[in-house]
Amino acid sequence: MTTPWFGFHIPSFSYRDTGSEGIFDRVVAQAHAAEAAGFSLVSVMDHLNQIPGIGRQDEPMLEAWPVLAALARETTRVRLGTLVTGVTYRNPALLAKTATTLDVISGGRALFGLGAAWFEGEHVAFGFDFPPIRERMDRLDEALSIIRGMFAHQRSTFHGRHYRVEDVINVPPPVQPGGPRILVGGGGEQRTLRIAARHADLTHWFPMPHEALARKTKLLEQYCEAIDRDPAEIERTMAAPVLVGATEADARALWEALPPDRRNGVVHGTPDHAAEGLQPYLEAGFTGFTFNNNVYRAPEQIAVVGELLRRIAA
């Protein structure tokens, strides 16, 4: 059984009373706190503007891959990756080269997350094409074929409808044999899970009712069986379905800060109570849980999440 692990996700670069010159120092402080607390992953969003549900579109946003490269020199143990990169923003061969470079400079700690992209307003503002979802899914499948080939081989070729590479060279190769593990973001039942079955080492889903998680798990298993792949090879991870505070009052304050339509079913409490809330997900086979920095801002809050990790990993 895989030991449960936590990821610290950074979707927000808004820090009170902090100008541009101090933003990355705040990011580093949170990454250091997460590493000290026992987190296994530090991730960032791959967006160029802030997204709805986190903040205003004009709030600060740093570009993902330079942040990860800089964090590679500021950390020593945690894996580093995007949660997740949008397939529409970059040529996939260039993206494979970027991720390989991160793996090299981090000493083999890169995690590669990719999804179909969704924020249409950002595409319009920056001049990216925003194809219909069917085409974006086709692009995701083709891009992952290219990226997997470049991770595994110093030279590779792929001809698709949307992308092609011809004897593309990827040297130096990734430090990790076969390249960074690939995470496919999203739980779409018609295409995303089918693509995950083909390409992913990990999936990442949002909290939802247990019956929906069970249905998606079953579909993922069926898609794997259809291509003769063992579904146990794909690690299932999710955004943490619990809120944890040092005291019940602290946890309740975090819960009350959620939009009312997102509070239902969210367990909140001290590490002991939150561990009980995570138990059904652990029993269902989920192994990784990500906690966001727009909720856990201060190092002491991050340390409390580390206490929860120690309880469930014991």
Secondary structure as the mmCIF struct_conf table of DSSP 4:
data_model
#
loop_
_struct_conf.conf_type_id
_struct_conf.id
_struct_conf.beg_label_comp_id
_struct_conf.beg_label_asym_id
_struct_conf.beg_label_seq_id
_struct_conf.end_label_comp_id
_struct_conf.end_label_asym_id
_struct_conf.end_label_seq_id
HELX_LH_PP_P HELX_LH_PP_P1 THR A 2 PRO A 4
STRN STRN1 TRP A 5 ILE A 10
TURN_TY1_P TURN_TY1_P1 ARG A 16 ASP A 17
HELX_RH_AL_P HELX_RH_AL_P1 SER A 20 ALA A 37
TURN_TY1_P TURN_TY1_P2 GLY A 38 GLY A 38
BEND BEND1 SER A 40 SER A 40
STRN STRN2 LEU A 41 VAL A 44
BEND BEND2 LEU A 48 ASN A 49
HELX_LH_PP_P HELX_LH_PP_P2 GLN A 50 ILE A 51
TURN_TY1_P TURN_TY1_P3 PRO A 52 ILE A 54
BEND BEND3 GLY A 55 GLY A 55
TURN_TY1_P TURN_TY1_P4 GLN A 57 ASP A 58
BEND BEND4 GLU A 59 GLU A 59
HELX_RH_AL_P HELX_RH_AL_P2 ALA A 64 GLU A 74
BEND BEND5 THR A 76 VAL A 78
STRN STRN3 ARG A 79 THR A 82
BEND BEND6 LEU A 83 LEU A 83
STRN STRN4 THR A 85 GLY A 86
TURN_TY1_P TURN_TY1_P5 VAL A 87 THR A 88
BEND BEND7 TYR A 89 ARG A 90
HELX_RH_AL_P HELX_RH_AL_P3 PRO A 92 ILE A 105
TURN_TY1_P TURN_TY1_P6 SER A 106 GLY A 107
BEND BEND8 GLY A 108 GLY A 108
STRN STRN5 ALA A 110 GLY A 115
HELX_RH_AL_P HELX_RH_AL_P4 GLU A 120 PHE A 126
TURN_TY1_P TURN_TY1_P7 GLY A 127 GLY A 127
HELX_RH_AL_P HELX_RH_AL_P5 ILE A 133 ALA A 152
BEND BEND9 GLN A 154 GLN A 154
STRN STRN6 ARG A 155 HIS A 159
BEND BEND10 ARG A 161 HIS A 162
STRN STRN7 ARG A 164 ILE A 169
BEND BEND11 PRO A 172 PRO A 172
HELX_LH_PP_P HELX_LH_PP_P3 PRO A 173 PRO A 174
BEND BEND12 VAL A 175 GLN A 176
TURN_TY1_P TURN_TY1_P8 PRO A 177 GLY A 178
BEND BEND13 GLY A 179 PRO A 180
STRN STRN8 ARG A 181 GLY A 185
TURN_TY1_P TURN_TY1_P9 GLU A 189 ARG A 191
HELX_RH_AL_P HELX_RH_AL_P6 THR A 192 HIS A 199
BEND BEND14 ASP A 201 ASP A 201
STRN STRN9 LEU A 202 TRP A 205
HELX_RH_AL_P HELX_RH_AL_P7 HIS A 210 ALA A 226
TURN_TY1_P TURN_TY1_P10 ILE A 227 ASP A 228
HELX_RH_3T_P HELX_RH_3T_P1 PRO A 231 GLU A 233
BEND BEND15 ILE A 234 ILE A 234
STRN STRN10 GLU A 235 ALA A 239
BEND BEND16 PRO A 241 PRO A 241
STRN STRN11 VAL A 242 VAL A 244
BEND BEND17 ALA A 246 THR A 247
HELX_RH_AL_P HELX_RH_AL_P8 GLU A 248 GLU A 256
TURN_TY1_P TURN_TY1_P11 ALA A 257 ALA A 257
BEND BEND18 LEU A 258 LEU A 258
HELX_RH_3T_P HELX_RH_3T_P2 PRO A 260 ARG A 262
TURN_TY1_P TURN_TY1_P12 ASN A 264 GLY A 265
STRN STRN12 VAL A 267 GLY A 269
BEND BEND19 THR A 270 THR A 270
HELX_RH_AL_P HELX_RH_AL_P9 PRO A 271 GLU A 283
TURN_TY1_P TURN_TY1_P13 ALA A 284 GLY A 285
STRN STRN13 GLY A 288 ASN A 292
TURN_TY1_P TURN_TY1_P14 ASN A 293 VAL A 295
BEND BEND20 ALA A 298 ALA A 298
HELX_RH_AL_P HELX_RH_AL_P10 PRO A 299 ALA A 313
#
